Amino acid sequence: MSDTSRTTFGGRRAIPPNNSNAAEDDLPTEELQGLVPRGVNLQDFLNVSAVHLFKERWDSNKIDHHTDKYDNDKLIVRRGQSFYVQIDFNRPYDPRRDLFRVEYVIGRYPQENKGTYIPVPVVPELQKGKWGAKVIMSEDRSVRLSIQSSPECIVGKFRMYVAIWTPYGILRTRRNPETDTYILFNPWCEEDAVYLDNEKEREEYVLNDIGVIFYGDFNDIKSRSWSYGQFEDGILDACLYVMDRAQMDLSGRGNPIKVSRVGSAMINAKDDEGVLVGSWDNIYAYGVPPSAWTGSVDILLEYRSSENPVRYGQCWVFAGVFNTFLRCLGIPARVITNYFSAHDNDANLQMDIFLEEDGSVSNKLTKDSVWNYHCWNEAWMTRPDLPVGFGGWQAVDSTPQENSDGMYRCGPASVQAVKHGHVCFQFDAPFVFAEVNSDLIYITAKKDGTHVVETLDTTHIGKLIVTKQLEGDGIQDITDTYKFQEGQEEERLALETALMYGAKKALNTEGVVKSRSDVDMDFEVENAVLGKDFKITITFRNNSSNRYSISAYLSGNITFYTGVSKMEFKKETFDVVLDPLSFKKEEVLVRAGEYMSQLLEQGFLHFFVTARINETKDVLAKQKSTVLTIPKVIIKVRGAAFVGSDMVVTVEFTNPLKETLQNVWMYLEGPGVIRPKRKTFREIRPNATVQWEEVCQPWVPGRRKLIASLTSDSLRHVYGELDLQIQRRPSM
């Protein structure tokens, strides 16, 4: 063992923090007890001449441990499961007089009680849950061992040694990088905290390296493929580096609760020089616009090589990279999209929309925002730190929104605890609860300083929560895992439970809400295509025998997908007279010229309609968003779709706008088919078409996908994808 006893800190003997997987300190090759008598040659004792790890992709170690997809020539195994090692000695091994053991070491200051120095004894039978090595074959000078790791073992890259006992002390093999062994979480092992008992779910949430992320609007759901690429060359080392940069103690790296919490902090760069810099201001100088990324591989490899945060990300990019991190280490994970996601700045479980007396929104007083959608992750694990029943899917979010215990991170929060309102359980359950369960409250701010609650909408927030379905690219509705159906007794009970556990409610809305108005109002936004005019239809319905006159106000805003308004591009007021028991429709035309010059990258337009009934002074308020339909990139391939054969990929785009696109970048990638590529075009004129060709040789067979994106100064969020079936190379 390394001698650390002479290291002193602040007047006390201590071992320095062991928080780097990459840092090493070699174990001594000899640990002798006193002097060796003259005439004794240590080489006469049992000596190791070679160690074989069976680490090729086709070897049983990698196939049985589901690690054969990793593009990595080292041995990669999953904890709690046995694997095979062969040791060649200088002479035949005799168990009656020869004593040896295998040792695994991680970090610079290994200690047995911290799990960073692991002596593996040779035992007659392997025991579940314990480290052990069993001799399964002894032939000539070779011994084959079945080694079993603990299901609670640290996850990381271990150095391997073989130690041999002699009457004079220990002889140990030299440090050999070829025998380094990665140990990962094991969802196939019942004793592991991340055990998942459904094979199809393990295939999807651990082994699938391509995913689908949903975005857009509740009324116009859009999807884009994302290359997680967790098996690509260098990604496993990059994920371990992320934990090193966090200075996460190695002894905690076997705990998925701690690993996922550290990951949620480190995927964003807000306060810890993490992986991705977030930017929501539509200005992406000195970096890549968030919409241009097609996957996680480029981002993680750039972070590893530059050792600096990568620019830029938004919620789906943070979620995509975090998913890669979790799946790569062996934690089952998926990306979630919540439509109409509340960002509750004052944590009162209410989204307070303040109105001026004329019905327009007060930007000065309104601090909460409703994101059109928000993406986060779920990670699967047991929660021994919580009462029984709160294990399973845990919400973890790496988008830097709010501070949690001094850092921008969120989770893991038990989804089951969120559903039932048990927000007292760590971590960050009140914030996640608010994202899916807040009430939307419209409050008029009077000039005399008083506030009047006008309307209460309990169904707007958390309208739909989705993820990618198993075995396909379709959508799976998981809203019922986060909340009970709106209006059910259980749903209100969950809210009351959350309030009981300390989630404060500043305004007392019970009984304050005005009685239901005689007039209903709704509006529809016509399906809108980028660069084209479209209509908004507002419908008023009078349910009473009274005649009413109404003063209405429509506001059209260009918004970030976070619900924050950039600017108002449309303002229109109109009056409506409603006869008894009648309805009336008003149409407002939105011209392309009104929104195109200020449009943000995702093409989100937000409309807000307020109406005041002059006779009763009742205020009606409704808001809706629309996503403009954006043109697509087209991908074509020609050539044989075989592993190792040349295939030509063509990426094509036609500019449908009336303006020239400047500073155009195209991105292309496909895990197992082509490494991430990018190409720039100075400009694309109106109605002009550009093409880009790349030659590749696929290296992974089966169902694969090519993903492309385009970004420019004035047009972003342009995607395209193509499904492929790559065949194995035909045998000669």
Secondary structure by P-SEA (a helix, b strand, c coil): cccccccccccbbbbcccccccbbbbcccccccccccccccccccccccccccccccccaaaaaacccccccccccccccbbbbbbbbccccccccccccbbbbbcccccccccccbbbbcccccccccccccccccccccbbbbbbbbbccccccbbbbbbbbbcccbbbbbccccccbbbbbbbccccccccccccaaaaaccccccccccccccccbbbbbbbcccccccaaaaaaaaaaaaacccccccccaaaaaaaaaaccccccccccbbbbcccccccccccccccccaaaaaaaaaaccccccccaaaaaaaaaaaaaaaccbbbbbbbccccccccccccbbbbbccccccccccccbbbbcccccbbbbbbccccccccccbbbbbcccccccccccccccccaaaaaacccccccaaaaaaaacbbbbbbbbbcccccccccccccccccccccccccccccccccccccccccccaaaaaaaaaaaaacccccccccccccccccbbbbbbbccccccccbbbbbbbbbcccbbbbbbbbbbbbbcccccccccccbbbbbbbbbcccbbbbbbbbbbcccccccccccbbbbbbbbbbcccccbbbbbbbbbbcbbbbbbbbbbccccccbbbbbbbbbbbcccccccbbbbbbbbcccccbbbbbbccccccbbbbbbbbbbbccccbbbbbbbbbcccccccbbbbbbbbbccccc
